[in-house]
Amino acid sequence: MEGDSSAHAHTAQVAAAIHPYVHYVHVRLKQKGASELLALTRSMVNRGVPLQQIAVNDRVDVAMLTSVGAIQLPANGLPVMDVKSILPEGTRCGVSVHSLEEAQAAEQAGADYVLYGHVYETHCKPGVTPQGLVQLERISRLLSIPVIAIGGIQPRHIHELYTAGASGIAVMSGIWEAESPVAAAMAYKRMADRVVHSL
């Protein structure tokens, strides 16, 4: 693909392969600038990932330039109300939260959903104590917007997460670091579908 770096090409290729099995592909390049994020997002679209299935992390400018389906703000990011005032209608705005207070503040500010975690131990956050199921259940009960669980999630966790009130899950290393990301995404979807139908 013209303009793709090999890293972007591989990431975009994986995103294109897994998108049928997930609701969103979250685009995040924490150590890179906006131009890199824009290039990766466009590369994913060029490879067939629908815009409505892409969530861009933090960079409202990239989200606006590409008209993706969602923008994911960090807990200390731009104010939700300000961001939503400039987003195209239909673009969802989520906030990453780590406490009940942050979750309630995000809901009051107009967030469409919150990404809460990390629920389980994860090597993405070594040495940081996980938030656990009890806090997830409390937040899910007290919020009226969807609470998406993240952090160390394996397919076997899905039943207890949904039972605790999570509306969905977000997975990073469980898919991206798997020997077969497609097989991993399918396993998560299969389990989530089974759990949803049993609740």
C-alpha positions in Angstrom: 0.0 0.0 0.0 1.5 3.3 -1.0 2.7 5.4 2.0 2.5 2.4 4.4 5.4 1.8 6.6 5.9 -1.9 7.2 4.7 -1.5 10.8 1.6 0.3 9.6 1.0 -2.3 6.9 1.2 -5.2 9.4 -1.1 -3.5 12.0 -3.6 -2.5 9.3 -3.6 -6.0 7.9 -4.3 -7.5 11.3 -7.0 -4.9 11.9 -8.6 -5.8 8.6 -8.6 -9.5 9.4 -10.1 -9.1 12.9 -12.7 -6.4 12.3 -15.5 -8.9 11.4 -15.3 -10.3 14.9 -15.2 -7.1 17.0 -17.3 -3.9 17.3 -14.3 -1.5 17.3 -10.7 -1.5 16.5 -9.0 1.0 18.8 -6.1 3.0 17.2 -3.5 4.1 19.7 0.1 5.1 19.2 1.1 6.7 22.5 4.7 7.4 21.7 4.0 8.7 18.2 2.6 12.0 16.8 -0.7 12.8 15.1 0.7 12.2 11.6 1.6 8.6 12.4 -1.8 8.0 13.9 -3.5 9.5 10.9 -1.4 7.4 8.5 -2.2 4.2 10.5 -5.9 5.0 10.5 -6.0 5.7 6.8 -4.0 2.5 6.1 -6.7 0.5 8.1 -9.5 2.1 6.0 -7.6 1.4 2.8 -7.4 -2.3 3.8 -11.2 -2.5 4.4 -11.8 -1.6 8.0 -15.0 0.4 8.1 -14.7 3.9 9.5 -17.6 3.3 11.9 -15.6 0.5 13.5 -12.5 2.6 14.2 -12.0 4.3 17.6 -9.1 6.8 17.7 -7.4 7.4 21.0 -7.1 10.9 22.3 -6.4 12.7 19.0 -9.6 14.6 18.2 -7.9 16.2 15.2 -7.3 12.7 13.7 -10.8 11.6 14.5 -12.2 14.7 12.7 -9.9 14.3 9.7 -10.9 10.7 9.2 -14.6 10.7 10.4 -14.1 7.6 12.4 -16.9 6.0 14.5 -15.5 6.9 17.9 -13.0 9.0 19.9 -11.6 7.6 23.1 -10.4 10.2 25.6 -8.0 9.6 28.5 -9.3 10.4 32.0 -7.2 13.6 32.0 -7.9 14.4 28.4 -9.9 17.2 26.8 -13.4 17.9 28.3 -16.0 15.6 26.9 -18.5 18.4 26.4 -16.1 20.4 24.3 -15.1 17.5 22.2 -18.7 16.4 21.5 -19.6 20.0 20.5 -17.3 19.6 17.4 -17.7 16.0 16.5 -19.9 15.0 13.6 -23.3 13.7 14.7 -23.2 10.0 15.4 -19.5 9.9 16.4 -19.3 8.2 19.9 -17.2 9.7 22.6 -15.8 7.4 25.3 -13.6 8.1 28.3 -11.0 5.8 30.0 -11.6 5.8 33.7 -10.0 4.1 36.8 -12.5 5.0 39.6 -16.2 5.5 40.3 -15.6 9.3 40.6 -14.0 9.5 37.2 -16.7 7.3 35.7 -19.5 9.5 37.2 -17.7 12.6 36.0 -17.5 11.2 32.5 -21.2 10.3 32.4 -22.2 13.8 33.7 -20.0 15.4 31.1 -21.9 13.5 28.3 -19.6 10.5 27.6 -21.4 7.8 25.5 -19.6 5.1 27.4 -16.6 4.5 29.7 -13.7 2.1 29.4 -12.9 0.9 32.9 -9.9 -0.9 34.2 -7.6 -2.5 34.4 -9.8 -5.3 35.9 -7.2 -8.1 36.0 -3.5 -8.2 36.3 -1.9 -7.4 33.0 1.7 -7.1 31.8 0.7 -3.8 30.1 0.7 -2.3 33.7 3.3 -4.3 35.6 3.2 -3.8 39.4 -0.1 -1.9 39.3 -2.9 -3.4 41.4 -5.9 -4.3 39.3 -9.2 -2.7 40.0 -11.1 -6.0 40.3 -14.7 -7.2 39.8 -16.2 -5.6 42.9 -15.4 -2.1 41.7 -16.5 -3.0 38.2 -19.9 -4.2 39.5 -20.3 -1.0 41.6 -19.6 1.3 38.7 -21.8 -0.7 36.3 -24.7 -0.5 38.8 -24.4 3.3 39.4 -23.9 4.4 35.8 -26.6 4.5 33.1 -24.1 4.5 30.2 -22.2 1.4 29.1 -19.2 0.3 31.1 -16.6 -1.5 29.0 -14.1 -3.6 31.0 -10.4 -3.7 30.0 -7.2 -5.2 31.4 -5.9 -8.7 31.4 -9.1 -10.2 30.0 -9.2 -13.7 28.7 -12.2 -15.5 27.1 -12.8 -17.4 30.4 -13.3 -14.1 32.2 -16.2 -12.9 30.0 -19.0 -14.6 32.0 -18.0 -13.0 35.3 -17.4 -9.6 33.7 -20.9 -9.6 32.1 -22.5 -10.9 35.3 -20.8 -8.0 37.1 -22.6 -5.6 34.8 -20.0 -4.9 32.1 -21.6 -4.0 28.7 -18.6 -5.2 26.8 -14.9 -5.9 26.9 -11.8 -4.3 25.4 -8.8 -6.5 24.6 -5.3 -5.5 23.6 -2.5 -8.2 24.2 -5.0 -11.0 24.2 -5.6 -10.5 20.5 -2.6 -8.4 19.2 0.0 -10.6 20.9 -1.7 -13.9 20.1 -0.1 -16.4 17.7 -3.2 -15.9 15.5 -5.0 -12.6 16.2 -8.0 -13.8 14.1 -8.4 -17.0 16.0 -8.1 -15.1 19.3 -10.7 -12.5 18.2 -13.0 -15.3 17.2 -12.6 -17.0 20.6 -13.5 -13.8 22.4 -16.5 -13.3 20.2 -17.7 -16.9 20.5 -17.6 -16.7 24.3 -19.2 -13.2 24.5 -22.0 -14.3 22.2 -22.6 -17.4 24.4 -22.6 -15.4 27.6 -24.9 -12.7 26.2 -27.4 -15.4 25.1 -27.3 -17.1 28.5 -27.9 -14.0 30.6 
